Amino acid sequence: MKFQFWHEGFVFIGCFLVMVGVPCFLIAMLGTRLIDRLGQYPSRSARLLMGVCFQLLMVEIFGFCMIALFLHVFSD
């Protein structure tokens, strides 16, 4: 038995890695920036958290849209 779909498999794996990797990278950037700002301005923690909350919401919506597009493209 020989596997024939190497190219398609690598495309699938690459798309999946991008789908998971991009939101994880963005979340890590937001988290490190938040921790840095909280260390500099501890009295402004509520304001900083609310500012990051909106950005996290945008990353989650972007990630959900990528997963939905991935499902739509590969479900046919």
N, C-alpha and C positions, 0 to 999 in steps of 0.2 A: 504494500500500500504506500503510495507516494503522495506527499502533500503538494498540491498544485497552486495554492493561493497565497504565496509568499508576499507578493506585492500588496495585495488587499489586506493581508494580516498586518503588515508593517504600517500601512496607512491607518488602519483601525487603531493600532496601538499608539501611533503618533497623535492621532486626534484625541484619544482618550487621555494621553499624558498632557496635552495642551489644555484640555478641559479641566483637568484636576490641578495642573501645575500653575496656571495663570492665577486663578483665585487664591490658591495657597500662597503664592508669592506676594500678591497684593495684600492679603491679610497679614502676612509677616511684616511687610513694610509698614502698614498702619499700626500694628502692635508695637514695633520697636520705636516708631516715632511717638506713639502715645506714652510709652514708658519713659522715654527721654524727656518729654514735656512734663510729665507728672513729677519727675525727679527735679526739674528746674522750678516748677510752679506748683507746689503741693496744695496751696490754698485754692487753686482754681480747678480742682479735680472734677467737680460736677460739670462745669462748662466745657472742659476738655473732653469728657466722656460723651457729652451730647454732640459735640462736633464730630467725633469719630463714629458715633452711632449712625449718623446719616451716611457717612462714607462706607461703613460696613454694610448698610442696607443696599447701597448701590452695587457693591461687589457681589452680594448675594443674588440680586436681581440679574446681574450680568452672568453669573455662574448658572443660574437656573435657565436663562435664555440659551446659553451655549448647550446645556444638556438637552433642552427641548429641541433645539435645532439638530443636534446629533441624533436624537431619537427619530426625528422626522426624516432625516436623510437616509439613515440606515435601516429604517423599518420597511421600506418598499421591497 
